[in-house]
């Protein structure tokens, strides 16, 4: 069952028992914009115990805040009791909440006007106590009430304002923007995990370039990603990068992302992170060792933001290999095939394509690689080994570090179609690695 249908059923059941109940938040915003909501939330005057008794397949997930998770046929909907919040003490949670019967009181404690609309799906009536519909029409992200109060209540709202403006293509209302610029340092009090999740959304939900421009404009970028802020003003060789400095190049790449996976988006953001600390001018602008430096920096950034080990490995690989495409025309067949079989290689290829289109514009090597990917079946990229370590032992070779060199040499020859059988493989071994050598 779809979450929209579950939410509608919940509202109908609550209203049939004399309660007020509405869709609320992002789902209402998206519905009014003609978009398909990812999640549906319901707000009601029913108390949590009333909700759980009415919907047996439910769990209290925020009992102190009156939040119940209702499940039905694989879909789930959060149902929250109207409340007002009092005295936020940690920049995230109110010290005390008070359950309300008036939906207006519930709306006034929310973050932005466009997220504070209520919708009765039964009669399609919208309740707007804070001017959210006007701001949707005008394309404005505006804090409810006093912006400073809203950001002091929950510091993550500083980043959320940027995310909504970027994703929707909206501007941030001047008083709200000024409050973010004044209070941006509070973001350092927010947990790395919460910052990470907002950054993921900024990078992947659309409007990534606009998002990072706003992060820079508000001061948030230097707080949470100083390594990216350091890209500004770092010149690049104009013959390869006519678009400008490292920051401009990265912004253009972010703009070309289309529904990317998180590791590709992070690869785009971080692929040149090693350039600022390796910048020097000799006979020309140089970034000697920027790839190796970039890998170290990318790993440190992602570890700091609590990304998973798997994500860190993939992004590190993207940074480490993004310059290898320039060598494709000169690569041996075995080297090229090993390159093409890197894990999640399509992400490497897409990063290279965007990199080229955001700089010199030449896609020669991209086309070479794409053509080879299309024509090479998997069994040619990674064929079954012709011999193994056991075969070498049987032939009288003592086990040890030499095995890796021998097997690599055999695989090179196999990938280059110089040998095709185990017998030919052993002949090659004896010729290049004689037992009495």
C-alpha positions in Angstrom: 0.0 0.0 0.0 1.3 3.5 -0.9 2.2 5.9 2.0 -0.3 8.4 0.6 -3.2 5.9 0.9 -2.1 5.0 4.4 -2.0 8.6 5.4 -5.4 9.3 4.0 -6.8 6.3 5.9 -5.2 7.4 9.1 -6.8 10.9 8.7 -10.2 9.4 7.9 -10.1 7.1 11.0 -9.0 10.0 13.3 -11.6 12.3 12.0 -14.3 9.7 12.3 -13.6 9.6 16.0 -13.9 13.3 16.4 -10.3 14.3 16.1 -8.6 16.9 13.9 -6.1 15.5 11.5 -4.1 16.9 8.6 -1.2 16.2 6.3 1.7 18.4 7.3 5.1 19.5 6.3 7.1 18.6 3.2 4.5 16.4 1.7 2.0 19.3 1.6 4.6 21.6 0.1 5.4 19.0 -2.6 1.8 18.3 -3.4 1.1 22.0 -3.9 4.1 22.2 -6.2 2.9 19.3 -8.2 5.7 17.0 -7.0 5.5 13.4 -5.7 6.3 13.4 -2.0 8.8 10.9 -0.7 7.2 10.8 2.8 3.8 11.6 4.3 3.4 13.0 7.8 0.2 13.5 9.7 -0.5 15.9 12.6 -3.5 15.6 14.9 -5.0 16.6 18.2 -5.2 13.0 19.3 -2.8 12.1 22.0 -0.1 9.4 21.4 -1.9 6.8 23.5 -5.1 7.4 21.5 -3.2 7.0 18.2 -1.5 3.7 19.3 -4.8 2.3 20.5 -6.5 3.2 17.2 -3.7 1.8 15.1 -2.4 -1.5 16.6 0.5 -1.7 14.1 2.2 1.3 15.4 5.2 2.3 17.7 6.0 5.2 19.8 9.2 6.6 18.2 9.3 9.9 20.1 7.0 9.5 23.0 8.2 12.7 24.7 7.4 14.6 21.5 4.2 12.8 20.7 5.4 11.0 17.6 3.9 7.6 16.6 5.0 5.5 13.6 2.0 3.8 12.0 2.7 0.9 9.6 0.4 -0.7 7.1 1.3 -3.2 4.3 4.9 -2.1 4.0 4.2 1.7 4.1 4.7 3.8 7.2 3.5 7.3 8.2 4.6 9.4 11.2 1.7 10.7 13.2 2.5 13.6 15.6 0.3 15.2 18.2 -0.2 19.0 18.0 2.4 20.5 20.3 4.2 23.7 21.3 7.8 23.6 22.4 9.5 25.3 25.2 13.2 26.2 26.1 15.5 24.5 23.7 18.6 23.6 25.7 20.9 21.8 23.3 20.3 23.3 19.9 18.1 20.5 18.8 15.6 19.3 21.4 13.1 21.3 23.5 13.4 20.7 27.2 9.6 20.5 27.5 6.7 20.1 25.1 3.0 20.9 25.6 0.4 19.0 23.7 -2.1 21.4 22.0 -5.6 21.2 20.6 -5.1 24.2 18.2 -3.2 23.4 15.0 -2.0 27.0 14.8 0.2 26.4 17.9 1.7 23.3 16.3 2.5 25.3 13.1 4.2 28.2 14.9 7.0 25.9 16.3 8.0 24.6 12.9 11.0 25.8 10.8 10.0 27.5 7.5 6.7 28.8 6.2 6.7 26.5 3.1 7.0 23.5 5.5 4.2 24.6 7.8 1.1 24.1 5.6 -1.7 21.8 6.7 -3.8 19.9 4.2 -7.1 18.0 4.8 -7.0 15.5 1.9 -10.7 14.6 2.4 -11.9 18.1 1.3 -8.6 19.3 -0.2 -8.6 22.3 2.3 -5.3 24.0 3.0 -4.7 25.7 6.4 -2.0 28.4 6.2 -1.3 30.3 9.4 2.1 31.7 8.4 1.9 32.8 4.7 3.4 29.6 3.4 1.3 29.6 0.2 2.5 33.1 -0.7 6.1 32.1 -0.2 5.6 29.0 -2.4 4.3 31.3 -5.2 7.1 33.8 -4.6 9.8 31.2 -4.3 11.0 32.2 -0.9 12.5 30.2 2.1 11.4 32.2 5.2 11.8 31.3 8.8 8.6 31.3 10.8 8.5 34.2 13.2 11.9 35.4 14.4 14.6 33.7 12.3 17.2 33.9 15.1 14.8 32.1 17.5 14.2 29.4 15.0 17.9 28.8 14.4 18.8 28.9 18.1 16.1 26.2 18.7 17.6 23.8 16.2 21.0 24.7 14.7 20.6 22.2 11.8 17.9 24.6 10.4 20.9 26.7 9.2 21.7 23.9 6.7 18.1 23.0 6.0 17.4 26.5 4.8 20.2 26.2 2.2 19.0 22.7 1.2 15.4 23.9 0.5 16.5 27.0 -1.4 18.9 24.9 -3.5 16.5 22.0 -4.2 13.5 24.3 -5.0 15.5 27.0 -6.8 14.2 29.6 -4.2 15.9 32.6 -2.6 16.3 32.9 1.1 14.3 35.8 2.6 16.7 38.6 3.6 16.0 38.5 7.4 16.4 34.7 7.3 19.6 34.9 5.3 21.0 37.6 7.6 20.3 35.4 10.6 22.1 32.5 9.0 25.1 34.7 8.2 25.2 35.9 11.8 24.7 32.5 13.4 26.5 30.2 11.0 29.1 29.1 13.5 26.4 27.3 15.5 26.5 24.6 12.9 29.7 23.3 14.6 27.7 22.3 17.6 25.6 19.9 15.4 26.6 16.2 15.2 28.7 15.1 12.2 26.0 12.6 11.3 23.3 15.2 11.0 25.5 17.5 9.0 26.5 14.6 6.7 22.8 13.8 6.0 22.0 17.4 5.0 25.1 17.6 2.8 24.0 14.3 1.0 20.7 15.9 0.3 22.2 19.1 -1.0 24.5 17.1 -3.3 21.9 14.6 -4.6 18.4 16.2 -4.5 19.0 18.8 -7.2 20.5 22.3 -7.2 23.9 21.2 -5.9 25.7 24.2 -7.4 23.2 26.6 -5.9 23.5 24.8 -2.6 27.3 25.2 -2.4 27.1 28.9 -3.5 24.7 29.5 -0.7 26.9 27.6 1.8 29.6 29.9 0.8 27.5 33.0 0.9 26.2 32.2 4.4 29.6 31.3 5.9 28.6 27.7 6.5 31.0 26.3 3.9 34.1 27.4 5.8 32.6 26.0 9.0 31.9 22.5 7.8 34.1 22.1 4.6 37.0 24.5 4.9 38.9 22.4 2.4 36.3 23.2 -0.2 36.3 26.9 0.7 40.0 26.9 0.2 39.5 26.2 -3.6 38.3 29.8 -4.1 41.0 31.9 -5.9 43.2 28.9 -6.7 44.2 29.6 -10.3 44.5 26.8 -12.9 46.4 26.6 -16.2 44.1 28.4 -18.7 44.9 26.1 -21.6 43.3 23.2 -19.6 40.9 25.2 -17.5 39.5 28.2 -19.3 36.6 28.3 -16.9 38.6 29.7 -14.1 39.8 28.7 -10.6 39.3 25.4 -8.8 36.2 26.6 -7.0 34.5 27.7 -10.3 35.4 24.4 -11.9 33.9 22.4 -9.0 30.7 24.5 -9.1 30.3 23.8 -12.8 30.7 20.1 -12.3 28.2 20.1 -9.5 25.7 21.9 -11.8 26.1 19.0 -14.3 25.1 16.3 -11.8 21.8 14.7 -12.6 20.3 12.5 -9.9 23.7 11.2 -8.9 24.5 8.5 -6.4 26.2 9.9 -3.2 29.6 8.5 -4.0 29.7 10.1 -7.5 28.5 13.4 -6.1 31.2 13.3 -3.4 33.8 12.3 -6.0 32.8 15.4 -8.0 33.1 17.6 -4.9 36.4 16.2 -3.7 38.3 15.2 -6.9 40.4 18.4 -6.9 40.5 18.9 -3.1 44.3 18.4 -3.2 44.9 21.3 -5.5 45.0 24.2 -3.0 47.7 22.8 -0.8 49.8 21.7 -3.8 49.5 24.9 -5.9 52.8 26.3 -7.1 54.0 28.3 -10.1 57.1 27.2 -11.9 57.3 27.5 -15.7 53.5 27.3 -15.3 50.9 26.6 -12.7 51.5 23.1 -11.2 49.7 20.9 -8.7 52.4 18.2 -8.2 51.1 15.3 -6.1 47.5 16.8 -5.9 46.0 13.4 -6.5 47.8 11.7 -3.6 47.2 14.7 -1.4 43.6 14.7 -2.5 43.0 11.1 -1.5 44.4 11.7 2.0 42.2 14.8 2.4 39.1 13.2 1.0 39.4 10.3 3.4 39.9 12.7 6.3 36.9 14.8 5.4 34.6 11.7 4.9 35.8 10.1 8.1 35.2 13.4 10.0 31.6 13.4 8.6 31.0 9.8 9.6 30.5 8.4 6.1 30.6 4.6 5.8 33.9 2.7 5.1 32.4 1.5 1.8 31.6 5.1 0.7 35.0 6.3 1.8 36.7 3.5 -0.3 34.7 4.4 -3.4 35.2 8.1 -3.2 38.9 7.6 -2.5 39.1 5.5 -5.6 37.4 8.2 -7.7 39.8 10.8 -6.5 42.8 8.5 -6.9 42.0 7.5 -10.5 40.4 10.6 -12.0 43.7 11.7 -13.7 44.4 8.2 -15.2 42.1 8.9 -18.2 44.7 11.1 -19.8 46.9 8.1 -20.2 44.3 5.9 -21.9 45.7 6.2 -25.4 49.1 5.0 -24.3 47.9 2.2 -22.0 48.8 -1.4 -22.6 45.8 -3.6 -23.2 46.3 -5.3 -19.9 46.5 -1.9 -18.0 43.4 -0.6 -19.8 41.4 -3.8 -18.9 42.4 -3.6 -15.3 41.4 0.1 -15.3 38.0 -0.8 -16.8 37.3 -3.4 -14.1 37.6 -1.0 -11.2 34.7 -1.4 -8.9 31.8 0.8 -10.0 33.7 1.9 -13.0 30.7 3.8 -14.6 31.1 6.3 -11.8 34.8 6.9 -12.8 33.7 7.3 -16.4 30.9 9.8 -15.5 33.2 11.8 -13.3 35.7 12.1 -16.1 33.0 13.1 -18.6 31.7 15.9 -16.3 35.3 16.9 -15.5 36.1 17.4 -19.3 32.8 19.2 -20.0 33.5 21.6 -17.1 37.0 22.5 -18.4 38.6 22.0 -21.8 35.5 20.3 -23.3 37.4 17.4 -25.0 35.9 14.0 -24.7 38.4 12.0 -26.9 39.5 9.7 -24.1 36.0 9.3 -22.7 34.9 8.1 -26.1 37.8 5.6 -26.3 37.0 4.2 -22.9 33.2 4.1 -23.5 33.7 2.3 -26.8 36.0 -0.3 -25.2 33.6 -0.9 -22.4 30.8 -1.5 -24.9 32.8 -3.9 -27.0 34.6 -5.9 -24.2 32.6 -8.7 -22.6 33.1 -9.4 -18.9 35.0 -12.6 -19.6 37.7 -10.6 -21.5 38.0 -7.9 -18.8 38.5 -10.5 -16.0 39.1 -13.9 -17.6 39.4 -17.1 -15.5 43.1 -17.5 -14.4 45.1 -19.9 -16.6 47.2 -21.0 -13.6 47.1 -20.6 -9.9 49.6 -20.6 -7.0 49.0 -24.3 -6.6 50.1 -24.9 -10.2 53.3 -23.0 -9.4 54.0 -25.1 -6.3 53.3 -28.3 -8.4 55.9 -27.0 -10.9 58.5 -26.7 -8.2 58.3 -23.0 -7.4 58.6 -22.1 -3.7 55.7 -20.1 -2.3 56.5 -16.5 -1.4 56.2 -12.9 -2.6 57.4 -13.8 -6.1 54.1 -15.6 -6.7 52.3 -12.2 -7.1 54.7 -11.0 -9.7 54.5 -14.3 -11.6 50.7 -14.4 -11.6 50.5 -10.7 -12.6 52.8 -11.3 -15.5 50.7 -14.3 -16.6 47.5 -12.3 -16.4 49.1 -9.4 -18.4 49.9 -11.8 -21.2 46.4 -13.3 -21.0 44.7 -9.9 -21.1 46.9 -9.0 -24.1 45.9 -12.3 -25.9 49.5 -13.4 -26.0 48.6 -16.7 -24.3 45.4 -18.7 -24.2 46.1 -22.0 -22.5 47.6 -23.2 -19.1 50.4 -24.8 -21.1 51.3 -21.5 -22.7 51.1 -19.8 -19.3 53.6 -22.3 -17.7 55.9 -21.9 -20.7 55.9 -18.1 -20.1 56.6 -18.6 -16.4 59.6 -20.9 -17.1 61.0 -18.5 -19.7 60.8 -15.3 -17.5 61.1 -16.8 -14.0 63.4 -19.8 -14.4 63.7 -22.0 -11.3 67.5 -21.7 -11.3 67.4 -18.0 -11.9 
